[in-house]
Amino acid sequence: MTASHITPVQAYRALIRSGELDVDPAQALAMEKLQLLANRLASYEPPSRTDWFSFFTRKRGEVPKGLYFFGGVGRGKTMLMDLFYDTVSFEPKRRAHFHEFMADIHTRISEARKSHDGDPLPVVGDALAGEAALLCFDEFHVTDIADAMILRRLFERLFERNVIVVATSNVPPTGLYKDGLNRGLFEPFIELLEDNVEVLYLESRKDYRLEKIAGSPRYFSPADDANAQEMRKSWLRLTGTQKGEPSVLAVKGRQLPVPEVAAGAAWFRYEDLFDPPLGPNDYLAIADAFHTVFIEGIPKLTPDKRNQARRLVTCIDAFYDAHVRIVVSADCEPHEIYPQGDDAFLFERTASRLIEMRSEGYAQR
């Protein structure tokens, strides 16, 4: 059997045989579910893009239900979905980080408003359905009210066009946009999603991501070439790739660039996070989107860099409260980063948190 015909389950079992993965009953169950979906997709033919009448006459029961599986950080959700996406024999398909997908949707809506009268969402939904009959989302998570308010109408259109959705998340559908503003308006989307996907809890008790960086340094000082290489090694162990892909987060109608994203982790340079006029919402969006954040090259800050120092305080507070793991390189130890200047006394708490966040105890919380 050629590599191109390897099924999702075969690919998963091959990784176990090679020693790259441990036997995990929860992961095995999720992969069996993904294999069942792959089997259904193998015999399923979506309506032709030009066969408009069939979109409305085809019975919903003939369209395979998607899969939404959720669980704690580091349980292997992204790895399982990627195995499925890479091996499933079905086209056209698209795989995206959910925040990246929503940033793309906002751009498409803006463009559709310029070229079409009326509601732009059906136009955007039809275009997406024409590009991908299978959509795979990693880290499905909704915190932005602008995203919450368009999801139901967008996905109604996608499901009408028989698009099949596979998604990973840290929370069940009922946990999406929890305590969000006007959440009652969002709840019909939850019902719509649950009608079109099977929901599975990935009940693995082991955090594989923590295992990959357990015992490794999480604070590198000074920020020299040697420590830059060590920091990259930590990234490689965690993500399995030397360099991530650029992405964007949608934050209240704006786009926040993320230089590198891989396996639920993000990589920023100091100047990416603290030179632009970012605020609490930006740092909270990063905390919501990624379980681990790498921050490269924090310098020793002088009094004229008080705005950057304040942003650093805000960022670390957001990451600490959300239990985000950080890996940092800096020119000095935490208590020396901003020793003088306006609000320097506030940085004492930040220095203390930076010290705690590089500990094994914090990482295991």
N, C-alpha and C positions, 0 to 999 in steps of 0.2 A: 504494500500500500504506500503510495507516494505521500510526501509531506503535505501536499495540497489537499489530500483526502483524509487526513487525520481528523477525527471527530473531537469535540471538546473534552469528552471523558477520556479518550485515549491520550490526549495531550496532558491532561491532569495526572493520569496514572503514570505516564512516562516521567514526569517530574518527581513523583514519589519514588519510583524505581531508581532514579539517578541520585537520590538523596537530597535534591534541592528543596523538596517539601517533606514535612512530616505527615503521617497519617492523622487526619482530623475529621471525625464523623460529621461535624456541622458543615465543613467545607465540602465533604463528599456528597452530602444531601443536596446542597445548593448546586453542585455541578451536575448531579443527576437531573435536577429540575431544568437546568440550562440545556442539558442534552435532549430532554423531552421536547423542549421548545425548538431546538435545532432540527430534530426529527420532523416536527410538524412543518417547519419552514421549508424543509427539503421537498415536501410534496405540495406546497402552497404556491400558487401563482397569483400575485397581486394583479388587479385590473390594469389594463394598459393605460398609460397616461392620457391617451386620446379617447379611451372608451368611457366617456363621461357617464353614460346611462348605467353602466355596470356598477359604478360607485354607489348608486342609490338602490339598485335592485338586488345586489349581492346580499345574502343573509349574513348577519353578524356572526352567527355560530361558525361560519366557515373561516373566519379570520382568527388565527391563533392568538390567544391571550399572551400578553407580555409577562414580564417578571420584575418585581420590585423587591430586592432583598436588602435588609438593614441589620445593623449590629454595631458593636463598639468599634472604636478606632483600632486599626492594626489586625483585624480578624481575617484579612485576605480578600475582602470584597472586590477591590479593584483588580487584583490578580485574577480572580475567577472570571470577572466580566471580560477582561482582556483576552483570556484564553478562549472564551466563547466567541468574542468578536473576531479574533484572528483565524478561527477555524470553521466558523459556521458558513455553510455553502448557501449564501443568500445575498442577492444584490437587488437594488442599490442599498447601501447602508452607510451610517455615519456614527462615529463615536466622539463624544465631546465631554469635557468637564462642564458641569451644569452652569456654573457662573459664566464660563466662556460662551456657552450657548445663549444665555440670556443677554449678554452684551451684544452678540450678533443679532438677536431678535430686535433689540432696541434700535440698532442701526438700520435694520430692514424696515422697521415701522416708520422711521424718519424718512427713509427714501421712498416708501410707498405713499406717504402723505403728499409728497411732491408730485407724484405721477398719477395718482388715482383720487377720485372724489369719494367721500364717505369713509366707512370703517376700513382701516388698512389691514386688520388682522386676518380676514379671509384671504386677502391677497398674499400675505406673508405665509399663512398656513398652506395654501395651495402650492406656493413655490417650494416650501420645505418638503411637502409630500411628494412632489415631483423629483426631488433630489435624493430622497432616502425613504424607503418603505420600512426600514428598521432603524430606529434611533436608540443608541446606547448612551446613557448618561451616567457619569461618575460623580459622586458626592451631590446627590439631589438634596438641595437645602434652600429654603426660602426665608429670607429675612427682610428683603427690600419690598416696601409697599407697592412700588411701581411694578415689580415682578409679580407680586401676589394678585394685583388687579387685572392683569392680562392673561394669566395662565389658563383660567377656565375657558375663555373664548378661543384662545389659541389651540388648546388641546382638544376642544370640541371639534374644531376643524380638522385637526390631524387624525383623530379617531374616525371621523366621518369619512376621511380619505383612506381608511384602513391602515394607517401607520401603526406599527407594532413597537412598543416601548420596553426596553430593559433598563433598569436603573439600580444604582447602589445608593445607600444613604445611611447616616448614623441613627436616624429616627424612623418610626413607622409613618405611614401617610398622615395619620391623625396627629402626629407631632410636628408636621410642617407648619411654619409660620405661627408657632405657638405663642400666644399672648400678643400677637401682632395687632396693629391698629386696624379696626374694622374687620376683624378676623371672620365675622359672620358672613361677609361677602366672599370670603375665600373658601368656605366650607363646601360649597357645591363642587369645587375643583377636586377636593378630596374624594367625594362620592364618585365623581367621574373617573378619577384615577383608579379607584378600587374596583370599579366595574370592568376595567380594561386590562388589569394586570393581576397576576397572582402575587400575594404578599407573603414573604418568607423571612422569618427571623433567623439570622445566622448566629447560632447560640454557642459560638466558640468561646472558650474561657481563656484563651491564650492571646496575648498581644504580640504578634510576630514582629511588628515594627520596633517595639521597645527592645525585643531580643536582639535585633540587628545592630543597635547602637549602645546596648548595655555595656557599661564599663568604658566606653569611649569618652574622651573629653568633650565638653559642650561649650567651653569658653577657652578660646585660644588667644594668648597674648605673649609677645606683641603681634601685631597684624603684619607679619613679614611674609616673604615668599615661602619659607619652610612651613609655617602654620597655614598658609593658604592651601598648600598641597595636602596637609593633614585634614583640613576642613573639607576639601573636595573628596577625600577618601571616605569621610563620614557620610557625605551626600551619596556617594556611589554605593556604600553598604546599605543605606536606607532605601534608595530608590531603584537601584539596579541599573542606573544609567549615569554616564559621566556628566552629561549636561541636559538640563530640562528644556522644554519648549516654552516660548513666550505665550502669555495669556493676558486676559483682562478681566477685571471684576466690574460689574455694574453697581454703582453706589449712588442712589438717589438721582438717577438720570445721567450721571457722569461715568466715565470709563477710567478705571484705575489700572494702569499697566503693571503686570507682574513679569519680571524679566525671565524667570525660569520656573516651570511647574513640572513635577513628576511624582506619581504615586502618592498624591495627597500632600506633598511637601512643596514649599516655595523658597526661592532663593532671591534675596535682595542685597544690593549694596547699600551702604550707609546713605549715600546721596539719593538713592531711589526713594527711601522711606522718610527722610527727615529734612531734605532741602526743599521739596515742594510744600506748599501750604496745606498739608493733610490735617484732618481732624479726627475726633473720636469715631465718627461713622466709618471712616476709611479703615482705621485699625480694627474696628469691630468686624467689618466685612472680611478682612484678612483672617482674623481669628475664627470666624465662622466657616471659612472656605478651606483652611489647611490645618492639619494636625501638628505639623512641624514647620518652623520658619527658620531659615538660615539668614543671618545678617552679617555681611562682610565689611570689615574696615571701619569700625567706629573709632574716631579720633579722640584725642583729649580736647575737650571743648573749652574755649576761652569765653570771657564774659560777652563778647560781641556775637556769640553764637547762642544767645539765650533762647531764641525761637526754636532752634533745632533741639536744644536741651529740653524745652517744654514738650516738644513733639515726642521725643524719646521717652519722657516720663509717661505721657498719655499712651503711647504704644505699649510699653511694658506693662502698664496697668491693665490694658485691654487683654493682652496675651495671658497675663497671670490669672486674671479672673476667669478666663475661658479655658484654663489648663492647657494652653498651647505650649508645646515643647519648642525651645529655641536652641540654636547652635550659633555662637557668636565669635567673631574675631575682633579684637580691639587693641588699640595702641597701649593700653594700660589696664590695670585692675579696676573693677567697678567703682570703688570709692574715689578713684583719681580721675574719672571721666569729666566731671564738672564740679571741681572743688570750690570755685569762686564765681561770683556773679549773681544777678538777680535770680531768686528762687533756688539758689544752690542748696538751701536747707531741704527743699522738697526732693532733691535728688538723693538724699540720704536713704529714703525709703526705696527709691528705684535701685540704688546700689545694693541694698539688702536683698531685694527681690531677684536681681541678677545673680547674686551669689546662691540664693536658694534654688533658682531655676536651672542651675547647672548641676544640681545634686541628683543622685539616683532616687532619693525619696520623692522629689517633685515629679520626676519622669514617671514614676510608678503610680502617682495619684490618679 
